């Protein structure tokens, strides 16, 4: 079998400011500690309207309306430059909060999402229908009506989590079990948001000509886990998403690895396709409610908008080789081994230098590196610096150490082989995958011949090990060559001819005696 190829990539954002206030982990912890914390009033004053979220250049880049190079040419702070305002992009869409609540209702199959009549009356005409689903699909169909008084009663007994619009109660997500904390209202809200954003991303693959009914296998690789008291992370987001988007011929499973999970999922998808087990594998991930407003205090302190106000999602279609689409070279896989160590140099050597050296390549032979693509406007105010730039400098320094270029060439390497970060800090979302769509297009347009996706993760967060994690792979221009495939008749002809040859040789040998 030939290498698997990347057939399509999609990205979505859902602007959810009220979800940020009520359910982002930083805000939840702050409220539990001090409900009167002045941060909450300050936070409200720094939230962006939907229009500003759409026009934000980094978000426009995420959905494909700006390239990373075009984004880097826009002066920072980007939140003060609002030249582009299309909510639809080449790769996906930016949804508003009402649309996202409609999607929550659509993906809920246990009647946990309940909405007020006021919400239905106000927003049904705006959000009930979406072009991807067709006019005959009402995303608010089957909604469970609830009054505000009923919601307040459920909230008082911790049997529900509130859904709000502009500070007003419009619904709730109920607990799925009275005693099992793994099915509590908060966990169910987080998981339904992950499922909804994953569904949104997967559906946008349809716009790229992907036939969802031909998907054989789904791999979901977000940072959430669904299960109950007896199997807390049992899953399965993949099949739940597949059911919602009409992948009736598919099965699937979840892959977890903190931020590195998408890299693992892409590797597994390419291996499944190359082996011939499946022909069409979708890698998909919903977003993380917990990461909303994660650096909110620092953004407020720096008198800037709270930029972590969107739940993100992505999907990638990996298929058998079509002779055109960029190939995933599964012969070049970098991996952080258990004995590698966690120093930055050791990690970069294992993920980049070592696999390329084994393949007879230099680090300068890779046209672009897609690393941790966090938006620096989000991370710098929080003291984390410019994460992508730091990664590119480390790669360049390693290339100098390996004798592959001169130290004076380091700045030029960063400029040529790197790019500005543009992805929201949703954990796994920035980890290499935001460039897959752009990289695919650039290879198809002969702008580059290859790129390397590098995913890294922090396994120590789970308190099971102090280990770091990471995995990388190379995507390259399609060679255009297909392995020769014999059909059944050809195989029968070859076998028959071989048997005739053997019989003839035996007869000749017998006659000679």
C-alpha positions, -999 to +999 in steps of 0.1 A: +000+000+000+011+036-006+014+063+020-019+076+034-028+112+023-045+142+038-077+147+018-093+176+038-090+197+069-115+219+088-114+242+117-142+259+137-146+283+166-176+290+188-178+323+206-190+315+241-185+344+265-212+333+290-198+298+291-164+313+298-178+333+328-198+304+342-178+273+334-142+281+326-120+263+352-102+295+364-136+312+369-151+282+386-123+280+411-122+317+417-160+317+424-157+288+448-130+306+467-146+341+467-179+347+449-174+385+454-140+385+438-138+419+419-122+400+390-157+389+378-169+425+373-137+433+356-140+402+334-174+413+321-159+446+311-132+429+290-154+404+271-156+409+233-188+411+212-192+384+185-183+410+158-149+416+173-143+379+176-150+374+139-129+403+128-099+393+151-071+385+126-059+354+144-094+339+143-096+348+106-063+329+101-076+299+120-106+294+097-085+300+066-093+336+055-057+348+062-025+328+058+000+328+087+023+350+065-005+375+060-013+375+097+024+382+106+022+413+083-006+428+104+007+450+132+001+439+168-020+442+189-042+423+165-073+430+185-070+466+174-069+456+137-104+446+124-101+446+086-116+412+080-151+402+092-162+370+074-176+344+098-171+317+070-137+307+059-120+283+035-115+258+063-146+264+086-167+289+105-169+311+136-202+304+153-220+327+178-231+315+212-268+311+202-258+288+173-236+268+197-265+263+221-286+251+192-258+226+184-257+215+220-294+207+218-289+189+185-261+165+197-278+158+230-295+124+229-305+121+266-326+152+270-300+169+292-300+202+274-331+223+283-339+257+270-364+284+280-393+293+257-379+328+256-347+315+240-367+295+215-389+325+206-359+348+203-334+327+184-352+299+165-353+318+133-316+327+135-301+294+146-324+264+140-312+258+105-277+256+090-267+251+054-245+221+062-274+201+076-301+212+051-334+230+055-352+199+067-330+196+099-341+218+128-312+220+153-337+230+180-361+201+173-370+180+203-358+207+227-369+204+263-387+235+276-379+247+311-388+278+331-363+300+348-378+290+382-372+254+374-336+261+364-330+280+396-343+250+416-320+226+398-291+249+403-297+252+440-295+214+444-265+211+420-285+191+395-278+214+366-254+239+351-268+271+338-267+283+301-268+321+298-270+347+270-258+382+278-261+375+315-297+362+312-307+326+320-318+308+288-314+272+297-294+245+315-276+212+312-289+187+337-270+160+355-273+125+339-272+108+373-282+119+409-251+103+426-224+096+400-201+126+399-187+114+365-222+121+351-227+154+370-241+185+353-207+201+350-191+171+334-220+166+311-218+202+300-181+199+293-186+167+274-215+179+254-195+210+244-167+188+233-191+167+212-209+197+197-177+215+186-163+182+172-195+177+152-193+213+139-157+207+127-165+174+111-195+187+092-173+214+076-154+186+058-185+182+036-177+216+021-145+202+009-161+173-010-157+147+017-185+121+017-191+114+054-209+082+047-177+067+033-158+072+065-147+038+079-131+049+112-131+079+135-104+088+160-114+115+185-084+132+202-096+160+225-087+164+262-119+154+277-131+119+287-166+105+290-177+076+312-194+067+344-184+057+379-172+022+367-152+034+338-144+071+341-128+075+307-144+047+288-155+068+258-166+070+231-167+106+217-157+093+182-188+071+177-210+098+193-197+124+168-200+099+139-236+092+148-244+129+148-228+136+114-241+106+095-210+083+094-232+053+093-205+030+079-179+039+105-167+027+139-141+045+160-124+051+193-108+079+214-071+087+217-059+106+247-024+121+252-029+156+266-017+182+239+001+155+219-031+134+213-037+149+178-002+138+166-008+103+179-042+102+163-028+113+129-001+087+131-026+060+139-049+072+111-021+070+086-010+036+098-046+022+096-049+035+060-015+024+048-020-011+062-053-014+043-074-020+074-095+011+066-096+034+035-110+066+051-102+076+086-113+109+102-093+125+130-116+149+149-114+168+182-138+191+200-127+219+223-123+223+260-146+244+282-121+244+310-096+264+289-120+293+284-106+324+302-076+304+313-054+335+312-083+359+319-067+376+349-036+385+330-056+399+301-077+420+324-046+432+342-031+443+309-063+461+300-069+440+269-098+419+258-101+384+273-090+365+241-097+329+253-134+333+246-139+306+219-143+268+220-124+253+191-126+222+170-109+206+140-112+176+118-089+160+093-096+133+066-069+107+061-075+085+031-058+059+008-034+075-017-052+093-045-020+102-064-026+139-057-031+148-021+000+153+002+013+121+017+019+114+054+054+098+053+050+072+080+086+061+076+097+094+093+082+094+128+098+112+157+089+100+191+096+110+227+107+077+242+104+069+278+141+072+283+145+104+263+144+129+292+125+161+294+150+188+286+141+210+256+172+199+237+165+162+244+128+166+233+137+184+201+164+160+192+140+130+197+112+146+178+130+164+150+168+158+146+168+120+152+141+109+128+153+132+100+189+120+104+177+084+102+160+093+069+191+109+056+177+144+059+188+177+075+166+200+095+170+225+067+154+200+043+120+206+060+103+236+045+079+244+074+076+232+109+042+232+126+048+232+163+028+245+193+009+272+174-004+292+203-014+328+196+013+349+212-011+377+220-028+353+244+004+338+260+028+367+263+006+388+288+005+356+310+043+354+310+045+323+288+062+342+259+059+336+222+057+298+222+060+291+185+090+314+182+107+298+211+103+264+194+117+276+161+147+291+178+153+258+196+151+239+163+174+264+146+199+261+175+198+223+172+205+226+135+236+247+143+247+222+170+244+194+144+266+214+120+238+217+094+241+255+092+260+285+106+250+303+138+246+335+117+218+318+098+197+312+128+174+342+124+169+334+087+160+298+096+133+310+120+119+333+094+119+307+066+109+275+083+086+290+110+055+311+112+035+332+136+012+315+161-026+319+156-044+292+174-065+295+206-050+280+237-074+251+239-048+226+250-046+200+222-059+224+195-027+244+189-005+213+190+007+212+154-027+206+137-036+243+129-012+243+100-024+211+084-049+229+062-024+256+051+004+231+046-018+209+025-027+238+002+009+250+000+021+216-011-007+213-037+002+248-050+040+239-052+049+266-026+066+240-004+075+204-009+070+192+027+064+201+063+067+185+097+040+184+123+053+183+159+029+176+188+040+178+224+022+169+257+026+172+294+018+137+308+029+148+343-004+168+346-022+135+353+000+128+383+007+093+370+042+100+357+067+128+355+073+120+318+069+145+289+054+133+256+057+141+219+054+128+184+061+141+149+057+132+113+064+145+079+038+155+052+052+156+017+043+162-019+025+132-035+049+112-056+021+104-081+031+068-081+006+041-071+016+006-061+006-019-087-026-036-077-036-070-091-073-078-095-087-112-088-085-124-125-049-113-128-040-132-096-057-163-110-038-160-143-005-157-125-011-187-103-024-208-133+007-199-153+030-208-124+013-242-120+016-249-157+053-240-156+058-264-126+040-292-144+060-287-176+093-287-157+083-320-139+074-336-172+106-325-188+126-338-159+108-372-161+113-376-198+150-369-194+153-399-171 
